[in-house]
Amino acid sequence: MTVELREVTNKAGLRAFARFPGTLYRGNPYWVPPLYNNVMKNFDPDENAAYEYSQSRQWLALRGGRVVGRVAAILSEGHRQRWNQVYMRFGWLDFIDDHEVSAALLGVVEDWAHVCACTAVHGPLGFTDMDQAGMLVEGFNEPSTMATIYNHPYYPAHLQALGYSKETDWVEYEITVPDKPDEKISRLAEIILRLEGLRLLKIHSKKEV
């Protein structure tokens, strides 16, 4: 069956967009699901201030009526002003292990990039540098974190087959928490608190959070 691309134009489509990874990564012990309401808010101009200088479109890939992939495209005026680059961003890219699906998703992003007279397409990226970014190329057997994107091992090969290349490596380190506090770090923390006039706030209830 051929791949059908459907643009997200309503709340029902956006819910399907937000929840597709839950199906794709079902049973994977290393994938940590996002807060789905946060995903929905990312694409709500009333909730996401980045829409003041950005445009975005989202698509679902379907085969036989079943969602098999998703992608978002973002045109950021903020990026153009900061870096003097008219680039189209892509993000929230997820797909089954099928090259026809990944090609269709990146193809629709590239089509919009041509319409917008962009000179390149890059990602995975969000609206801003505070959003999750990048694609996992190793460490697939480690739990994902809030700061980074988790993806299946076949993702990088799909993008390489479509002509995309890696621009840079980001390295994430794991720090083992010691059994007891390090005296040097504890003394340094006390000095910083005193010099900066800071205090630690202890949370005692959900209401305080």
CORBELTA-V87089 format. One record per residue. RES is the residue in one letter. SS is DSSP state (H for helix, E for strand, C for the rest). PSI is psi in degrees with one decimal (* if undefined). D_FIRST is the distance of its C-alpha to the first C-alpha in Angstrom with 2 decimals. Layout:
BEGIN
RES,SS,PSI,D_FIRST
RES,SS,PSI,D_FIRST
END
This chain:
BEGIN
M,C,143.6,0.00
T,C,162.0,3.79
V,C,129.9,6.69
E,E,130.7,9.19
L,E,130.0,12.79
R,E,120.3,15.37
E,E,142.7,19.02
V,C,119.7,21.24
T,C,-1.0,23.95
N,C,175.4,25.42
K,H,-37.1,26.63
A,H,-42.9,23.79
G,H,-38.5,21.27
L,H,-35.1,23.78
R,H,-42.2,24.17
A,H,-38.6,20.47
F,H,-46.6,20.84
A,H,-33.6,23.98
R,H,-6.6,22.86
F,H,-42.1,19.51
P,H,-28.0,21.49
G,H,-32.1,23.07
T,H,-43.1,19.88
L,H,-36.3,19.02
Y,C,14.3,22.61
R,C,127.6,23.45
G,C,-7.4,25.95
N,C,116.0,26.74
P,C,-8.7,30.55
Y,C,-18.7,30.90
W,C,130.7,28.74
V,C,119.5,30.91
P,C,145.8,29.29
P,C,173.6,30.54
L,C,111.7,32.40
Y,H,-33.7,29.68
N,H,-34.6,32.28
N,H,-37.7,33.03
V,H,-43.6,29.44
M,H,-42.2,29.58
K,H,-29.9,32.98
N,H,-32.5,31.84
F,C,23.3,29.90
D,C,111.1,32.69
P,C,-24.9,35.14
D,C,-17.3,37.87
E,C,-27.4,37.51
N,C,110.3,36.68
A,H,-17.5,39.56
A,H,-18.4,37.50
Y,H,-11.6,36.13
E,H,-25.7,39.62
Y,C,19.7,38.69
S,E,154.4,34.88
Q,E,149.7,31.84
S,E,145.4,28.47
R,E,148.8,24.94
Q,E,147.2,22.14
W,E,150.2,18.37
L,E,142.3,15.65
A,E,130.5,12.14
L,E,147.8,9.73
R,E,119.9,6.32
G,C,32.1,6.61
G,C,-1.6,10.11
R,E,135.5,11.07
V,E,127.1,12.82
V,E,1.7,11.96
G,E,166.5,14.52
R,E,158.2,17.46
V,E,149.9,20.09
A,E,142.5,23.34
A,E,137.9,25.17
I,E,127.4,28.95
L,E,111.4,31.51
S,E,113.5,34.87
E,H,-29.9,38.10
G,H,-41.0,39.93
H,H,-41.0,38.36
R,H,-43.6,39.25
Q,H,-37.0,42.83
R,H,-42.2,43.32
W,H,-2.2,41.86
N,C,41.8,41.93
Q,C,129.0,38.25
V,C,81.2,35.69
Y,E,145.8,32.71
M,E,130.0,29.47
R,E,148.8,28.82
F,E,148.4,25.59
G,E,-179.9,25.64
W,E,43.8,24.07
L,E,117.6,21.30
D,E,143.0,19.21
F,E,156.2,15.81
I,C,168.2,14.26
D,C,74.2,14.94
D,C,116.4,12.04
H,H,-26.6,13.39
E,H,-36.5,10.53
V,H,-50.0,11.14
S,H,-37.0,14.89
A,H,-39.5,15.02
A,H,-41.8,13.48
L,H,-48.9,15.99
L,H,-29.5,18.93
G,H,-40.0,18.15
V,H,-31.3,18.65
V,H,-44.7,21.81
E,H,-35.9,23.05
D,H,-44.4,22.54
W,H,-34.7,24.74
A,H,-40.7,27.13
H,H,-42.7,27.66
V,H,-37.4,28.38
C,C,6.8,30.87
A,C,37.1,32.48
C,C,153.1,31.92
T,C,-11.8,32.92
A,E,162.7,30.72
V,E,131.8,28.08
H,E,156.5,29.11
G,E,-172.4,28.32
P,C,134.9,27.50
L,C,160.3,30.24
G,C,-158.3,31.17
F,C,-36.9,33.36
T,C,175.4,36.53
D,C,-8.6,37.90
M,C,-11.5,38.39
D,C,162.0,34.66
Q,C,145.7,32.77
A,E,164.6,31.78
G,C,171.7,30.76
M,C,130.9,28.33
L,C,127.7,29.43
V,C,-11.9,29.89
E,C,168.9,32.04
G,C,31.9,33.48
F,C,-14.3,30.27
N,C,26.2,32.50
E,C,143.5,34.62
P,C,139.2,34.27
S,C,157.8,33.00
T,C,168.7,35.58
M,C,-27.7,35.80
A,C,-18.0,36.47
T,E,164.8,33.47
I,C,136.2,29.71
Y,C,142.2,28.17
N,C,162.6,24.87
H,C,154.0,23.17
P,C,-21.6,24.58
Y,C,-11.8,21.43
Y,H,-54.3,21.62
P,H,-38.4,24.40
A,H,-37.9,22.80
H,H,-45.0,19.68
L,H,-38.0,22.13
Q,H,-39.2,24.29
A,H,-24.8,21.51
L,C,5.2,20.99
G,C,5.8,24.75
Y,C,148.4,26.12
S,C,154.8,29.36
K,C,133.3,31.45
E,C,-39.3,34.40
T,C,162.3,36.46
D,C,132.2,36.77
W,C,131.5,37.62
V,C,131.5,39.36
E,C,130.8,39.65
Y,C,148.6,42.61
E,C,127.6,43.38
I,C,126.0,46.99
T,C,127.8,48.56
V,C,125.6,50.73
P,C,161.5,54.23
D,C,-32.7,56.03
K,C,153.1,58.66
P,C,142.4,58.80
D,C,126.9,59.77
E,H,-39.5,63.29
K,H,-44.3,62.81
I,H,-38.6,59.71
S,H,-42.6,61.46
R,H,-42.0,64.51
L,H,-41.4,62.41
A,H,-41.7,60.58
E,H,-41.0,63.96
I,H,-44.2,65.24
I,H,-43.6,62.22
L,H,-43.8,62.51
R,H,-46.0,66.22
L,H,-36.8,66.02
E,H,-2.7,63.15
G,C,35.8,64.48
L,C,160.5,61.32
R,C,151.6,61.04
L,C,131.4,58.43
L,C,118.6,57.04
K,C,125.8,56.54
I,C,128.8,54.05
H,C,-12.7,55.24
S,C,163.1,52.84
K,C,-33.8,49.46
K,C,-38.6,51.42
E,C,-34.8,52.84
V,C,*,49.39
END
